[in-house]
Amino acid sequence: MKNKLENDKSYLSDEVAVKGYFFISLYVYSRIHEILREKGLAGKISVNEVLFKLSKVYMIDSKKLSAVPAGVIRLVNELGLSILIP
């Protein structure tokens, strides 16, 4: 997991920022894994696959999302998340 988190830290300016980045990354990773276990999906889809699918959606401005693929909508509904609600 260290290598997965190490990739994006090069732009961080100081040790506190790096620690904050790792803390938030580990929290998000752990939370997604917990949700997958609760829903019985841990053996079917990995945390990396969830993050990859969710990375296809981005904010255009503060109130508008890019086009959301049907697979992402299905995944979000299956996980019981409310992150695509404007």
Secondary structure as GFF3:
##gff-version 3
##sequence-region A 1 86
A	DSSP	alpha_helix	2	6	.	.	.	ID=ss1
A	DSSP	three_ten_helix	9	11	.	.	.	ID=ss2
A	DSSP	alpha_helix	15	38	.	.	.	ID=ss3
A	DSSP	alpha_helix	47	54	.	.	.	ID=ss4
A	DSSP	beta_strand	59	61	.	.	.	ID=ss5
A	DSSP	beta_strand	64	65	.	.	.	ID=ss6
A	DSSP	alpha_helix	70	79	.	.	.	ID=ss7
###
